[in-house]
Amino acid sequence: MFGARRRRQREMERRLRELDWLDQAYGIGAYAPSGAPPRRPSRIPGAIALLVVMGVTTSAVFTMQPQVFPDRVHDWLGTNPERLLPVRDIPIGPGDFSFIATQPDSDEPVAYNPCEVIEVEINPEGAPDDHEELVTRAMANTSDATGLQFELVGTTDKRAFDSMSMNDPVMVLWSEQDEVADLAGSIAGLGGSYRIEPIGGGKQRYVTGFVVLDREAFADLRSDEVRQGIVDHEFGHLVGLGHVDDPRQLMHEHGGINMAYGNGDLAGLAALGSVACR
């Protein structure tokens, strides 16, 4: 009698466990599925799918924006690119230069990647008739001095140079004080670039920038040499040169006494173009 009661108790406990499982799996009152209860679903396929999605996403970002990854990632993958143009020799001769920014705790300048083309767009609104020639010559003069490769990719109607994205081409435009307050007084132009630091650390680098030229100043100037010197001066800022006190240099705050890059300018530009590929 005792044994039979124990068997009935075990059978009742088994059925209660089955009912509890049915309630959790299908809700109260569900009919029992035919065959054995299904196995608990494995998390492995979901984890694999997540890894695949992460891998595809990372690959897409790496393809479109490789500059955001640290240098050691490129070293590990063997994806370090090669220079587009040869390194320029640093000229021998007197002259000062300065950099707008240097790497943290280092004298190495922040610079553009010499293994990528620097794309340039012009906004022609209010620009002088020869604006394309001025920009093209500035690109050539700065490329000759740095070993960086520029490419004029067309025109744009964008003017918001203070809210550019890292994939935008360099923006060149002519403006006036009412639109750009920094053009007040005797300022004939502005130039600069935006920098990033790769994910996980690494060398900072410039990715895009702007050159803004004073519309009224260019309308008043009659000297082609001075006009070209102003554009070249701002392209010097674009690639990373700062002002100097040496009046023999084009990067003097007021343009100096020469309207072409001097020895100091050329030494600084060559250093900016000689950084390692990023």
C-alpha positions as a Markdown table, in Angstrom:
| # | Residue | x | y | z |
|---|---|---|---|---|
| 1 | Met | 0.0 | 0.0 | 0.0 |
| 2 | Phe | 2.8 | 2.3 | 0.9 |
| 3 | Gly | 4.6 | 1.5 | -2.3 |
| 4 | Ala | 1.6 | 2.2 | -4.5 |
| 5 | Arg | 1.0 | 5.5 | -2.8 |
| 6 | Arg | 4.6 | 6.5 | -3.4 |
| 7 | Arg | 4.2 | 5.6 | -7.1 |
| 8 | Arg | 1.0 | 7.7 | -7.4 |
| 9 | Gln | 2.8 | 10.6 | -5.7 |
| 10 | Arg | 5.7 | 10.5 | -8.1 |
| 11 | Glu | 3.3 | 10.2 | -11.1 |
| 12 | Met | 1.4 | 13.3 | -9.8 |
| 13 | Glu | 4.7 | 15.2 | -9.4 |
| 14 | Arg | 5.7 | 14.3 | -12.9 |
| 15 | Arg | 2.4 | 15.5 | -14.4 |
| 16 | Leu | 2.6 | 18.7 | -12.3 |
| 17 | Arg | 6.1 | 19.4 | -13.8 |
| 18 | Glu | 4.7 | 18.8 | -17.3 |
| 19 | Leu | 1.8 | 21.2 | -16.6 |
| 20 | Asp | 4.2 | 23.8 | -15.3 |
| 21 | Trp | 6.4 | 23.5 | -18.4 |
| 22 | Leu | 3.3 | 23.8 | -20.6 |
| 23 | Asp | 2.2 | 26.9 | -18.8 |
| 24 | Gln | 5.6 | 28.5 | -19.3 |
| 25 | Ala | 6.0 | 27.5 | -22.9 |
| 26 | Tyr | 2.5 | 27.9 | -24.3 |
| 27 | Gly | 0.3 | 29.6 | -21.7 |
| 28 | Ile | -2.3 | 28.1 | -19.3 |
| 29 | Gly | -4.7 | 25.6 | -20.9 |
| 30 | Ala | -2.6 | 24.8 | -23.9 |
| 31 | Tyr | -2.7 | 21.3 | -25.4 |
| 32 | Ala | 0.4 | 19.2 | -25.0 |
| 33 | Pro | 2.5 | 19.1 | -28.2 |
| 34 | Ser | 3.0 | 15.7 | -29.8 |
| 35 | Gly | 6.3 | 14.0 | -29.2 |
| 36 | Ala | 9.0 | 15.0 | -26.7 |
| 37 | Pro | 9.1 | 18.6 | -25.4 |
| 38 | Pro | 11.2 | 20.8 | -27.6 |
| 39 | Arg | 14.8 | 21.5 | -26.6 |
| 40 | Arg | 15.7 | 24.9 | -25.2 |
| 41 | Pro | 16.8 | 27.0 | -28.2 |
| 42 | Ser | 20.5 | 27.5 | -28.5 |
| 43 | Arg | 22.0 | 30.9 | -28.2 |
| 44 | Ile | 24.9 | 30.0 | -30.5 |
| 45 | Pro | 23.2 | 30.8 | -33.9 |
| 46 | Gly | 22.2 | 34.2 | -32.5 |
| 47 | Ala | 25.6 | 35.0 | -31.3 |
| 48 | Ile | 27.1 | 33.9 | -34.6 |
| 49 | Ala | 24.6 | 36.2 | -36.5 |
| 50 | Leu | 25.5 | 39.1 | -34.2 |
| 51 | Leu | 29.2 | 38.5 | -34.9 |
| 52 | Val | 28.6 | 38.4 | -38.6 |
| 53 | Val | 26.6 | 41.7 | -38.5 |
| 54 | Met | 29.4 | 43.3 | -36.4 |
| 55 | Gly | 32.0 | 42.1 | -38.8 |
| 56 | Val | 30.1 | 43.4 | -41.9 |
| 57 | Thr | 29.5 | 46.7 | -40.2 |
| 58 | Thr | 33.2 | 47.0 | -39.1 |
| 59 | Ser | 34.3 | 46.1 | -42.6 |
| 60 | Ala | 32.0 | 48.7 | -44.1 |
| 61 | Val | 33.3 | 51.4 | -41.8 |
| 62 | Phe | 36.9 | 50.3 | -42.4 |
| 63 | Thr | 36.3 | 50.5 | -46.2 |
| 64 | Met | 34.7 | 53.9 | -46.1 |
| 65 | Gln | 36.6 | 55.6 | -43.3 |
| 66 | Pro | 39.9 | 53.7 | -42.7 |
| 67 | Gln | 41.4 | 56.8 | -41.1 |
| 68 | Val | 39.3 | 56.3 | -37.9 |
| 69 | Phe | 41.2 | 53.0 | -37.1 |
| 70 | Pro | 44.5 | 53.1 | -35.2 |
| 71 | Asp | 47.7 | 52.6 | -37.0 |
| 72 | Arg | 48.3 | 49.3 | -35.3 |
| 73 | Val | 45.2 | 47.9 | -36.9 |
| 74 | His | 46.5 | 48.7 | -40.3 |
| 75 | Asp | 49.9 | 47.3 | -39.4 |
| 76 | Trp | 48.2 | 44.0 | -38.3 |
| 77 | Leu | 46.0 | 43.8 | -41.4 |
| 78 | Gly | 48.7 | 44.9 | -43.8 |
| 79 | Thr | 46.5 | 47.7 | -45.2 |
| 80 | Asn | 49.0 | 50.6 | -44.8 |
| 81 | Pro | 48.8 | 52.5 | -48.1 |
| 82 | Glu | 51.7 | 53.9 | -50.1 |
| 83 | Arg | 52.5 | 57.6 | -50.7 |
| 84 | Leu | 51.0 | 59.2 | -53.8 |
| 85 | Leu | 53.9 | 61.6 | -54.3 |
| 86 | Pro | 57.5 | 61.5 | -53.3 |
| 87 | Val | 58.7 | 63.1 | -50.1 |
| 88 | Arg | 60.0 | 66.6 | -50.6 |
| 89 | Asp | 63.6 | 67.6 | -49.6 |
| 90 | Ile | 63.7 | 70.1 | -46.9 |
| 91 | Pro | 65.4 | 73.2 | -48.3 |
| 92 | Ile | 68.6 | 74.6 | -46.8 |
| 93 | Gly | 68.5 | 78.3 | -46.0 |
| 94 | Pro | 67.4 | 80.8 | -43.4 |
| 95 | Gly | 63.7 | 81.1 | -42.5 |
| 96 | Asp | 61.2 | 80.3 | -39.8 |
| 97 | Phe | 58.1 | 78.2 | -39.8 |
| 98 | Ser | 55.6 | 77.0 | -37.3 |
| 99 | Phe | 52.8 | 74.4 | -37.1 |
| 100 | Ile | 49.2 | 75.1 | -36.2 |
| 101 | Ala | 49.1 | 71.8 | -34.2 |
| 102 | Thr | 51.5 | 69.1 | -33.1 |
| 103 | Gln | 50.9 | 65.6 | -31.8 |
| 104 | Pro | 50.5 | 65.3 | -28.0 |
| 105 | Asp | 53.8 | 65.5 | -26.2 |
| 106 | Ser | 55.7 | 65.7 | -29.5 |
| 107 | Asp | 57.1 | 68.1 | -32.0 |
| 108 | Glu | 55.6 | 66.1 | -34.9 |
| 109 | Pro | 53.0 | 68.1 | -36.8 |
| 110 | Val | 49.4 | 67.2 | -37.2 |
| 111 | Ala | 49.1 | 66.8 | -41.0 |
| 112 | Tyr | 47.1 | 65.3 | -43.8 |
| 113 | Asn | 47.6 | 61.7 | -44.9 |
| 114 | Pro | 50.1 | 61.8 | -47.8 |
| 115 | Cys | 48.7 | 58.5 | -49.1 |
| 116 | Glu | 45.2 | 60.0 | -49.7 |
| 117 | Val | 44.1 | 62.6 | -52.2 |
| 118 | Ile | 42.9 | 65.9 | -50.7 |
| 119 | Glu | 39.7 | 66.7 | -52.6 |
| 120 | Val | 38.8 | 70.4 | -53.1 |
| 121 | Glu | 35.5 | 72.0 | -54.0 |
| 122 | Ile | 34.9 | 75.7 | -54.9 |
| 123 | Asn | 31.8 | 77.7 | -54.1 |
| 124 | Pro | 31.8 | 80.2 | -57.0 |
| 125 | Glu | 29.2 | 82.6 | -55.5 |
| 126 | Gly | 30.8 | 86.0 | -55.3 |
| 127 | Ala | 34.2 | 84.7 | -56.5 |
| 128 | Pro | 36.4 | 86.6 | -59.0 |
| 129 | Asp | 36.3 | 85.5 | -62.6 |
| 130 | Asp | 39.7 | 83.8 | -62.3 |
| 131 | His | 38.8 | 82.0 | -59.1 |
| 132 | Glu | 39.5 | 78.5 | -60.5 |
| 133 | Glu | 42.9 | 79.5 | -61.8 |
| 134 | Leu | 43.8 | 81.0 | -58.4 |
| 135 | Val | 42.8 | 77.8 | -56.6 |
| 136 | Thr | 44.4 | 75.5 | -59.1 |
| 137 | Arg | 47.7 | 77.3 | -58.8 |
| 138 | Ala | 47.6 | 77.3 | -55.0 |
| 139 | Met | 46.9 | 73.6 | -55.0 |
| 140 | Ala | 49.9 | 73.1 | -57.4 |
| 141 | Asn | 52.2 | 75.3 | -55.4 |
| 142 | Thr | 51.3 | 73.7 | -52.1 |
| 143 | Ser | 51.5 | 70.2 | -53.6 |
| 144 | Asp | 55.0 | 70.9 | -55.0 |
| 145 | Ala | 56.2 | 72.0 | -51.6 |
| 146 | Thr | 54.6 | 69.3 | -49.5 |
| 147 | Gly | 54.3 | 66.1 | -51.6 |
| 148 | Leu | 50.5 | 66.1 | -50.8 |
| 149 | Gln | 48.2 | 65.5 | -53.8 |
| 150 | Phe | 45.2 | 67.7 | -54.3 |
| 151 | Glu | 42.4 | 67.3 | -56.8 |
| 152 | Leu | 39.7 | 69.8 | -57.7 |
| 153 | Val | 36.5 | 67.8 | -57.8 |
| 154 | Gly | 34.0 | 70.5 | -58.8 |
| 155 | Thr | 31.8 | 73.2 | -57.3 |
| 156 | Thr | 29.5 | 73.3 | -54.4 |
| 157 | Asp | 26.7 | 75.5 | -53.1 |
| 158 | Lys | 27.6 | 74.8 | -49.5 |
| 159 | Arg | 28.9 | 77.6 | -47.4 |
| 160 | Ala | 28.7 | 76.3 | -43.8 |
| 161 | Phe | 32.5 | 75.6 | -43.4 |
| 162 | Asp | 32.1 | 75.5 | -39.6 |
| 163 | Ser | 29.9 | 72.3 | -39.7 |
| 164 | Met | 31.6 | 70.1 | -42.2 |
| 165 | Ser | 31.8 | 66.3 | -42.0 |
| 166 | Met | 35.0 | 64.3 | -42.2 |
| 167 | Asn | 34.2 | 63.1 | -45.7 |
| 168 | Asp | 33.5 | 66.5 | -47.2 |
| 169 | Pro | 36.0 | 67.9 | -49.7 |
| 170 | Val | 38.0 | 70.9 | -48.7 |
| 171 | Met | 35.7 | 74.0 | -49.2 |
| 172 | Val | 37.0 | 77.1 | -50.9 |
| 173 | Leu | 34.7 | 80.2 | -51.0 |
| 174 | Trp | 34.7 | 84.0 | -51.2 |
| 175 | Ser | 32.8 | 85.8 | -48.5 |
| 176 | Glu | 32.5 | 89.1 | -46.6 |
| 177 | Gln | 32.4 | 90.3 | -43.0 |
| 178 | Asp | 28.6 | 90.2 | -42.8 |
| 179 | Glu | 28.7 | 86.4 | -43.3 |
| 180 | Val | 32.1 | 85.6 | -41.7 |
| 181 | Ala | 32.9 | 88.0 | -38.9 |
| 182 | Asp | 36.6 | 87.0 | -38.8 |
| 183 | Leu | 37.1 | 88.8 | -42.2 |
| 184 | Ala | 36.8 | 92.1 | -40.4 |
| 185 | Gly | 39.4 | 94.8 | -40.8 |
| 186 | Ser | 42.5 | 93.9 | -42.9 |
| 187 | Ile | 41.9 | 90.2 | -42.9 |
| 188 | Ala | 42.0 | 89.0 | -46.5 |
| 189 | Gly | 41.4 | 85.3 | -45.9 |
| 190 | Leu | 41.1 | 82.4 | -43.4 |
| 191 | Gly | 42.3 | 78.8 | -43.7 |
| 192 | Gly | 42.3 | 75.8 | -41.5 |
| 193 | Ser | 41.5 | 72.1 | -41.2 |
| 194 | Tyr | 39.6 | 69.7 | -38.9 |
| 195 | Arg | 41.5 | 66.9 | -37.3 |
| 196 | Ile | 40.5 | 63.5 | -35.8 |
| 197 | Glu | 42.1 | 61.0 | -33.5 |
| 198 | Pro | 41.7 | 57.3 | -34.5 |
| 199 | Ile | 39.6 | 55.0 | -32.4 |
| 200 | Gly | 41.7 | 53.5 | -29.6 |
| 201 | Gly | 44.4 | 56.2 | -30.0 |
| 202 | Gly | 47.0 | 56.9 | -32.5 |
| 203 | Lys | 48.3 | 59.9 | -34.5 |
| 204 | Gln | 45.9 | 62.8 | -35.1 |
| 205 | Arg | 45.4 | 63.8 | -38.7 |
| 206 | Tyr | 43.6 | 66.4 | -40.7 |
| 207 | Val | 40.7 | 65.1 | -42.8 |
| 208 | Thr | 39.1 | 68.2 | -44.4 |
| 209 | Gly | 39.2 | 71.9 | -44.1 |
| 210 | Phe | 38.4 | 75.3 | -45.6 |
| 211 | Val | 39.8 | 78.4 | -47.3 |
| 212 | Val | 37.7 | 81.6 | -47.0 |
| 213 | Leu | 38.8 | 84.6 | -49.0 |
| 214 | Asp | 37.6 | 88.2 | -48.7 |
| 215 | Arg | 35.4 | 89.1 | -51.6 |
| 216 | Glu | 35.9 | 92.9 | -51.3 |
| 217 | Ala | 39.7 | 92.6 | -50.9 |
| 218 | Phe | 39.9 | 90.6 | -54.1 |
| 219 | Ala | 37.7 | 93.1 | -55.9 |
| 220 | Asp | 40.0 | 95.9 | -55.0 |
| 221 | Leu | 43.3 | 94.2 | -55.6 |
| 222 | Arg | 44.9 | 94.6 | -59.0 |
| 223 | Ser | 48.2 | 92.7 | -58.5 |
| 224 | Asp | 47.9 | 89.1 | -59.7 |
| 225 | Glu | 51.0 | 88.3 | -57.6 |
| 226 | Val | 49.4 | 89.6 | -54.4 |
| 227 | Arg | 46.1 | 87.8 | -55.1 |
| 228 | Gln | 47.8 | 84.5 | -55.7 |
| 229 | Gly | 50.0 | 85.0 | -52.6 |
| 230 | Ile | 46.9 | 85.4 | -50.4 |
| 231 | Val | 45.4 | 82.2 | -51.7 |
| 232 | Asp | 48.7 | 80.4 | -51.3 |
| 233 | His | 49.0 | 81.8 | -47.7 |
| 234 | Glu | 45.6 | 80.3 | -46.8 |
| 235 | Phe | 46.5 | 77.0 | -48.4 |
| 236 | Gly | 49.6 | 77.0 | -46.2 |
| 237 | His | 47.2 | 77.3 | -43.2 |
| 238 | Leu | 45.0 | 74.6 | -44.6 |
| 239 | Val | 47.8 | 72.0 | -44.6 |
| 240 | Gly | 49.0 | 73.0 | -41.1 |
| 241 | Leu | 51.4 | 75.9 | -41.2 |
| 242 | Gly | 51.0 | 78.7 | -38.6 |
| 243 | His | 52.1 | 82.3 | -38.7 |
| 244 | Val | 55.7 | 83.4 | -38.2 |
| 245 | Asp | 57.4 | 86.7 | -37.3 |
| 246 | Asp | 59.9 | 86.4 | -40.2 |
| 247 | Pro | 58.8 | 88.9 | -42.8 |
| 248 | Arg | 60.7 | 87.0 | -45.5 |
| 249 | Gln | 58.1 | 84.2 | -45.3 |
| 250 | Leu | 54.7 | 84.1 | -47.0 |
| 251 | Met | 53.3 | 82.8 | -43.7 |
| 252 | His | 54.0 | 86.1 | -41.9 |
| 253 | Glu | 50.8 | 87.3 | -40.4 |
| 254 | His | 50.5 | 90.1 | -43.0 |
| 255 | Gly | 51.9 | 88.1 | -45.9 |
| 256 | Gly | 55.5 | 89.3 | -45.5 |
| 257 | Ile | 57.5 | 91.0 | -48.2 |
| 258 | Asn | 57.4 | 88.0 | -50.6 |
| 259 | Met | 54.3 | 86.7 | -52.3 |
| 260 | Ala | 55.6 | 83.1 | -52.7 |
| 261 | Tyr | 56.7 | 80.5 | -50.2 |
| 262 | Gly | 60.1 | 81.3 | -48.6 |
| 263 | Asn | 62.7 | 78.9 | -47.4 |
| 264 | Gly | 61.1 | 78.7 | -43.9 |
| 265 | Asp | 57.7 | 78.1 | -45.4 |
| 266 | Leu | 59.1 | 75.4 | -47.7 |
| 267 | Ala | 60.9 | 73.7 | -44.8 |
| 268 | Gly | 57.6 | 73.5 | -42.8 |
| 269 | Leu | 55.6 | 72.4 | -45.8 |
| 270 | Ala | 58.1 | 69.6 | -46.6 |
| 271 | Ala | 57.9 | 68.5 | -42.9 |
| 272 | Leu | 54.1 | 68.4 | -43.1 |
| 273 | Gly | 54.2 | 66.3 | -46.2 |
| 274 | Ser | 56.8 | 63.9 | -44.9 |
| 275 | Val | 54.7 | 62.3 | -42.1 |
| 276 | Ala | 54.0 | 58.6 | -42.3 |
| 277 | Cys | 51.0 | 57.3 | -44.1 |
| 278 | Arg | 48.0 | 56.9 | -41.8 |
